[in-house]
Amino acid sequence: MANTYNYHADENGMYGEFGGAYVPEMLYPNVENLKKVYLGIIESDEFQQEYKALLKDYVGRPSPLYLAKRLSEKYNTNVYLKREDLNHTGAHKINNTVGQILVAKKLGKKRIIAETGAGQHGVATATVCALMGLECIVYMGELDVQRQAPNVARMRMLGATVVPAMSGNRTLKDATNEALRDWICNPEDTFYLIGSVVGPHPYPDMVARLQAIISEEIKWQIKEQTEKDYPDYVVACVGGGSNAAGSFFHFLDDDRVKLVAVEASGLGIDSGETAATIAIGSKGIIHGSKTFLMQTDDGQIVEPYSISAGLDYPGIGPQHANLFQTGRAQFLSATDDDALEFVMELTRLEGIIPALESAHAMVALKKMTFKKDDAVVITLSGRGDKDMETYMNRFNL
């Protein structure tokens, strides 16, 4: 059961009306060069061999697809958790950084820059830079530096320089701005290793392809565990949206599989303290691509808020904007309190402490009605180690 609509990027990086590469003239050669070579590199046998070997022996893939029995009993359906939290470095981010560092090496780049919110992408980037012996600079909003201190320490231990972004509300958007400025100033030797399906083409497509290992594994794992060769639902949290893009990738053209993305609504969609881009955003351009973003009537970015640093972004990847506009994916939102409730529920029912980001995805169990024989796959994008200080304060531990 396939449909005729194309949910992937075309040669110009457009997903319907979204995407593209809206970049300053100074960045144009870098972006254009990457656009010309990225597919040839990542589709080559040499790249695929090295990439798959590192995913297996270094990252620890495949990550398990776990039937959460007590959670399934509570919600009267079959809940499977795709355990990206068990990857080396504790999240899905490493899938992408392993791939992009191989691209950077192929291009002869010696200096790697990255942006990070929750710190998971920063840690994953610092990890592969240490592995490959490359210089690493990570831009991180000053507020996130404070609230994600363990990840900052990990990055520094791995040899990365962590640069706090002091502008705006000092979170992920501002870190991305600083990284783009750096790239403009250092185009020759520097590779910008973007952490999500955002930014100018080819980044959204390249990151989605590197994260597609998630849905590639779900396909054969669900077949192993059920009589069906597809899940009924795939659910993932969305900030920029890389774990969702990877979880959805191999099911985009299969209408039997319902795709569900959960945004962070912070203190509530209408509270003024939210990061629910699809719920309150409008079309515009942010960080080099056309998408939905939170903005004022005159086009100024509205500062986002979420308790979860990884979902605290005022835009969304262009592919997700297209999935929303075409109706291919359903978008829900979860408040801080919703997510915190599921942190404790998953911890006490299954003995798994999730990242705050992943807990947002779990909220779909409460917001939707599933059939008893449905196979509902939820991507558990990261583990909760990095959020322990928040949990200690919230739950009086």
C-alpha positions as CSV (number, residue, x, y, z in Angstrom):
1,M,0.0,0.0,0.0
2,A,2.0,2.9,-1.3
3,N,0.9,6.4,-2.2
4,T,2.1,8.5,-5.0
5,Y,3.2,11.5,-3.0
6,N,7.0,12.0,-2.6
7,Y,7.9,12.7,1.0
8,H,11.6,12.8,0.4
9,A,13.7,15.8,-0.7
10,D,14.0,16.6,-4.4
11,E,17.3,17.6,-6.0
12,N,16.9,21.1,-4.7
13,G,16.2,19.9,-1.2
14,M,12.5,20.8,-1.4
15,Y,9.9,18.8,0.5
16,G,6.8,20.1,-1.3
17,E,7.1,23.9,-0.6
18,F,9.5,23.4,2.3
19,G,13.3,23.2,2.5
20,G,15.8,24.6,0.1
21,A,19.1,26.4,0.9
22,Y,18.7,30.1,1.9
23,V,22.2,31.0,2.9
24,P,24.5,34.0,2.9
25,E,26.7,34.4,-0.1
26,M,29.8,33.6,2.0
27,L,28.4,30.1,2.8
28,Y,27.1,29.3,-0.7
29,P,30.3,27.5,-1.9
30,N,30.4,25.3,1.2
31,V,26.7,24.3,0.9
32,E,26.8,23.9,-2.9
33,N,29.9,21.7,-2.7
34,L,28.3,19.5,0.0
35,K,25.1,19.3,-2.1
36,K,27.1,18.0,-5.1
37,V,29.0,15.3,-3.3
38,Y,27.0,14.1,-0.3
39,L,24.9,11.4,-2.0
40,G,27.8,10.0,-3.9
41,I,29.8,9.7,-0.7
42,I,27.1,8.2,1.5
43,E,25.8,5.8,-1.1
44,S,29.3,4.5,-2.0
45,D,30.2,0.9,-0.9
46,E,33.3,2.2,0.9
47,F,31.3,4.6,3.1
48,Q,28.5,2.1,3.8
49,Q,31.0,-0.6,4.8
50,E,32.8,1.7,7.3
51,Y,29.6,3.3,8.5
52,K,27.8,0.0,9.2
53,A,31.0,-1.4,10.8
54,L,31.1,1.5,13.2
55,L,27.4,1.4,14.0
56,K,27.8,-2.3,14.8
57,D,31.1,-2.4,16.7
58,Y,31.3,1.1,18.1
59,V,27.8,2.4,18.6
60,G,26.4,-1.1,19.5
61,R,23.6,-1.4,16.9
62,P,21.1,-2.8,16.3
63,S,19.4,-1.2,19.2
64,P,16.7,-3.5,20.7
65,L,13.0,-3.3,20.0
66,Y,11.5,-4.0,23.4
67,L,7.9,-5.1,24.1
68,A,7.1,-3.1,27.2
69,K,4.7,-5.6,28.9
70,R,3.6,-3.6,31.9
71,L,3.1,-0.4,29.8
72,S,1.2,-2.5,27.2
73,E,-1.1,-3.8,29.9
74,K,-1.8,-0.4,31.3
75,Y,-2.8,1.1,27.8
76,N,-4.3,-2.1,26.5
77,T,-2.2,-2.3,23.3
78,N,1.2,-3.6,22.3
79,V,3.9,-0.9,23.1
80,Y,7.3,-1.5,21.7
81,L,10.2,0.8,22.7
82,K,13.0,1.3,20.1
83,R,15.9,1.6,22.5
84,E,18.1,4.3,21.1
85,D,18.9,5.1,24.7
86,L,21.2,2.0,24.7
87,N,23.5,3.4,22.0
88,H,27.0,4.5,22.8
89,T,26.7,8.1,24.3
90,G,23.1,7.5,25.3
91,A,21.0,8.7,22.4
92,H,20.2,8.5,18.7
93,K,22.6,11.4,17.9
94,I,25.6,9.1,17.4
95,N,24.0,7.5,14.3
96,N,24.3,10.9,12.5
97,T,27.7,12.0,13.9
98,V,29.4,8.7,12.9
99,G,28.1,9.2,9.3
100,Q,28.9,12.9,9.0
101,I,32.4,12.6,10.4
102,L,33.1,10.1,7.6
103,V,31.8,12.7,5.1
104,A,34.0,15.4,6.7
105,K,37.1,13.2,6.5
106,K,36.3,12.4,2.8
107,L,36.2,16.1,2.2
108,G,39.5,16.7,3.9
109,K,38.1,18.9,6.7
110,K,40.2,19.2,9.9
111,R,38.0,21.3,12.1
112,I,34.5,20.2,13.2
113,I,31.9,22.6,14.6
114,A,28.5,21.7,16.0
115,E,25.5,23.2,17.8
116,T,23.8,21.4,20.7
117,G,20.8,21.9,23.0
118,A,20.4,19.0,25.4
119,G,24.1,18.3,24.9
120,Q,23.5,14.8,23.4
121,H,24.6,15.9,19.9
122,G,27.5,17.8,21.3
123,V,28.7,14.7,23.2
124,A,28.2,12.5,20.1
125,T,30.2,15.0,18.0
126,A,33.0,15.3,20.5
127,T,33.0,11.5,20.7
128,V,33.5,11.0,16.9
129,C,36.1,13.8,16.8
130,A,38.1,12.0,19.5
131,L,37.7,8.8,17.6
132,M,39.0,10.4,14.3
133,G,41.5,12.8,15.9
134,L,39.8,16.0,14.7
135,E,39.4,19.4,16.4
136,C,36.0,19.9,17.8
137,I,34.2,23.2,18.8
138,V,30.6,22.9,20.2
139,Y,28.3,25.9,20.5
140,M,25.8,25.6,23.2
141,G,23.3,28.2,24.7
142,E,24.5,29.5,28.0
143,L,21.3,28.4,29.7
144,D,21.7,24.9,28.3
145,V,25.4,24.9,29.5
146,Q,24.0,25.4,33.0
147,R,21.1,22.9,32.9
148,Q,23.1,20.2,31.1
149,A,26.3,20.3,33.1
150,P,27.1,16.6,33.0
151,N,27.1,16.6,29.2
152,V,29.3,19.8,29.1
153,A,31.8,17.9,31.3
154,R,31.7,14.9,28.9
155,M,32.4,17.1,25.9
156,R,35.4,18.7,27.6
157,M,36.7,15.4,28.7
158,L,36.5,14.2,25.1
159,G,38.7,17.2,24.1
160,A,36.0,19.5,22.7
161,T,35.9,23.3,23.2
162,V,32.5,24.3,24.5
163,V,31.5,27.9,23.5
164,P,28.5,29.3,25.4
165,A,26.1,31.3,23.2
166,M,25.1,34.5,25.1
167,S,22.5,35.9,22.6
168,G,18.7,35.5,22.5
169,N,17.3,33.2,25.2
170,R,20.7,31.4,25.2
171,T,19.4,28.0,24.0
172,L,19.5,25.9,20.8
173,K,18.5,28.6,18.3
174,D,21.3,30.9,19.5
175,A,23.9,28.1,19.5
176,T,22.9,27.4,15.9
177,N,23.3,31.1,15.0
178,E,26.8,31.1,16.5
179,A,27.8,27.9,14.6
180,L,26.7,29.4,11.3
181,R,28.7,32.6,12.0
182,D,31.8,30.4,12.7
183,W,31.3,28.5,9.4
184,I,31.0,31.8,7.5
185,C,34.4,32.9,9.0
186,N,36.1,29.5,8.4
187,P,34.8,28.0,5.2
188,E,38.0,26.3,4.0
189,D,39.0,23.9,6.8
190,T,35.7,23.6,8.8
191,F,32.8,21.2,8.5
192,Y,29.6,22.1,10.2
193,L,28.2,18.8,11.7
194,I,24.5,19.7,12.1
195,G,22.6,17.7,14.7
196,S,19.1,17.6,13.4
197,V,17.1,17.6,10.1
198,V,17.3,21.4,10.0
199,G,19.4,23.9,8.2
200,P,20.1,24.4,4.4
201,H,19.9,21.5,2.0
202,P,21.6,19.0,2.0
203,Y,21.6,18.8,5.8
204,P,17.9,17.8,6.4
205,D,18.2,15.0,3.8
206,M,21.7,13.8,4.8
207,V,20.8,13.6,8.5
208,A,17.5,11.8,7.8
209,R,19.4,9.3,5.6
210,L,21.9,8.7,8.4
211,Q,19.2,8.3,11.1
212,A,17.2,6.0,8.7
213,I,19.0,3.1,10.3
214,I,16.3,3.3,13.1
215,S,13.4,2.5,10.8
216,E,15.5,0.1,8.8
217,E,15.9,-2.0,12.0
218,I,12.3,-1.5,13.2
219,K,11.1,-3.1,9.9
220,W,12.8,-6.4,10.5
221,Q,12.5,-6.4,14.3
222,I,8.7,-6.0,14.2
223,K,8.5,-8.8,11.7
224,E,10.6,-11.0,14.1
225,Q,8.3,-10.3,17.0
226,T,4.8,-10.1,15.4
227,E,3.1,-11.7,12.5
228,K,3.0,-8.4,10.7
229,D,5.8,-6.9,8.6
230,Y,5.0,-3.3,9.7
231,P,4.0,-1.5,12.9
232,D,0.6,0.2,13.1
233,Y,2.0,3.3,14.6
234,V,5.5,4.9,14.9
235,V,5.7,7.6,17.5
236,A,8.6,10.0,18.2
237,C,9.3,13.3,19.8
238,V,10.1,16.3,17.6
239,G,12.2,19.4,18.1
240,G,14.2,19.8,15.0
241,G,13.1,16.2,14.4
242,S,16.0,13.9,13.6
243,N,15.0,10.9,15.7
244,A,11.5,11.2,14.2
245,A,12.8,11.5,10.6
246,G,14.9,8.4,11.2
247,S,12.0,6.5,12.7
248,F,9.6,7.4,9.9
249,F,12.0,7.1,7.0
250,H,11.3,3.6,5.7
251,F,7.5,3.9,6.4
252,L,6.8,7.2,4.6
253,D,5.4,5.6,1.6
254,D,3.5,2.9,3.5
255,D,0.0,4.2,4.4
256,R,-0.6,1.2,6.7
257,V,1.8,2.8,9.2
258,K,0.5,5.9,11.0
259,L,3.2,8.4,11.9
260,V,2.9,10.4,15.1
261,A,5.2,13.3,16.1
262,V,5.0,14.9,19.6
263,E,6.2,18.4,20.1
264,A,7.0,20.2,23.4
265,S,4.3,22.6,24.5
266,G,6.2,23.7,27.6
267,L,3.8,25.4,30.0
268,G,0.9,25.1,27.4
269,I,0.3,26.0,23.8
270,D,-1.2,29.4,24.6
271,S,1.0,30.2,27.5
272,G,3.7,32.1,25.6
273,E,6.2,29.6,27.1
274,T,6.1,26.8,24.5
275,A,8.1,25.1,21.7
276,A,5.1,23.7,19.8
277,T,6.1,25.0,16.4
278,I,3.4,23.2,14.4
279,A,0.7,24.2,16.8
280,I,1.4,27.9,16.8
281,G,4.0,28.5,14.0
282,S,3.7,29.9,10.5
283,K,5.7,29.6,7.3
284,G,9.0,31.3,7.2
285,I,12.8,30.8,6.9
286,I,15.1,29.8,9.7
287,H,18.7,28.7,9.6
288,G,18.7,28.3,5.8
289,S,15.4,26.5,5.1
290,K,11.7,27.3,4.6
291,T,9.6,25.6,7.2
292,F,7.2,26.3,10.0
293,L,8.6,28.5,12.8
294,M,7.4,30.5,15.8
295,Q,7.5,34.2,14.8
296,T,5.8,37.5,15.3
297,D,3.6,39.2,12.7
298,D,6.6,41.0,11.4
299,G,8.8,37.9,11.2
300,Q,10.9,38.1,14.4
301,I,11.6,34.8,16.0
302,V,9.6,34.0,19.1
303,E,11.8,32.6,21.8
304,P,10.8,28.9,22.5
305,Y,10.6,27.3,25.9
306,S,10.6,23.7,27.0
307,I,11.8,22.0,30.2
308,S,13.6,19.7,27.7
309,A,16.7,21.4,26.2
310,G,16.6,19.1,23.1
311,L,13.1,20.2,22.0
312,D,13.6,23.9,22.8
313,Y,13.8,25.1,19.2
314,P,11.5,27.6,17.4
315,G,11.3,25.8,14.1
316,I,11.0,22.2,12.8
317,G,12.7,20.3,10.0
318,P,11.3,21.0,6.6
319,Q,10.4,17.4,6.0
320,H,8.2,17.4,9.1
321,A,6.6,20.7,7.9
322,N,5.7,18.8,4.7
323,L,4.4,15.7,6.6
324,F,2.1,18.0,8.6
325,Q,0.9,20.0,5.6
326,T,0.1,16.8,3.6
327,G,-1.5,15.1,6.6
328,R,1.0,12.2,6.4
329,A,1.9,12.6,10.0
330,Q,-0.2,13.5,13.0
331,F,1.3,16.1,15.3
332,L,0.5,16.2,19.1
333,S,2.0,18.2,21.8
334,A,3.0,17.5,25.4
335,T,3.5,19.9,28.3
336,D,6.4,19.8,30.8
337,D,4.1,18.3,33.3
338,D,2.8,15.6,30.8
339,A,6.4,14.6,30.1
340,L,7.5,14.5,33.7
341,E,4.5,12.3,34.5
342,F,5.7,9.8,31.9
343,V,9.3,10.0,33.1
344,M,8.1,8.5,36.4
345,E,5.6,6.1,34.8
346,L,8.2,4.5,32.5
347,T,10.8,4.4,35.2
348,R,8.4,2.6,37.7
349,L,6.7,0.4,35.2
350,E,9.6,-0.7,33.1
351,G,12.8,0.2,35.0
352,I,13.9,2.6,32.2
353,I,14.7,6.2,33.1
354,P,14.1,8.2,29.8
355,A,15.5,11.5,28.6
356,L,13.0,14.3,29.0
357,E,12.8,14.5,25.2
358,S,11.8,10.8,24.9
359,A,9.2,11.2,27.7
360,H,7.3,13.7,25.5
361,A,6.8,10.9,22.8
362,M,5.4,8.6,25.5
363,V,2.6,11.1,26.1
364,A,0.9,9.8,22.9
365,L,-0.2,6.8,24.9
366,K,-2.5,9.0,27.0
367,K,-3.6,11.3,24.1
368,M,-4.5,8.6,21.6
369,T,-6.7,5.5,21.5
370,F,-5.1,2.3,20.2
371,K,-6.6,-1.1,19.4
372,K,-5.7,-4.1,21.5
373,D,-3.8,-5.8,18.7
374,D,-2.0,-2.7,17.4
375,A,1.8,-2.6,17.4
376,V,2.8,0.8,18.6
377,V,6.5,1.6,18.3
378,I,7.7,4.5,20.3
379,T,11.3,5.7,19.8
380,L,13.0,6.1,23.1
381,S,15.5,8.6,21.7
382,G,17.8,9.0,24.8
383,R,18.4,8.0,28.4
384,G,17.8,10.2,31.4
385,D,21.3,10.5,32.9
386,K,21.6,14.0,31.5
387,D,18.3,15.1,33.1
388,M,18.9,13.7,36.6
389,E,19.3,17.1,38.2
390,T,15.9,18.2,36.9
391,Y,14.4,14.9,38.1
392,M,16.1,15.3,41.5
393,N,14.5,18.7,41.9
394,R,11.1,17.9,40.5
395,F,10.6,14.6,42.3
396,N,12.5,15.5,45.6
397,L,14.9,12.6,45.2
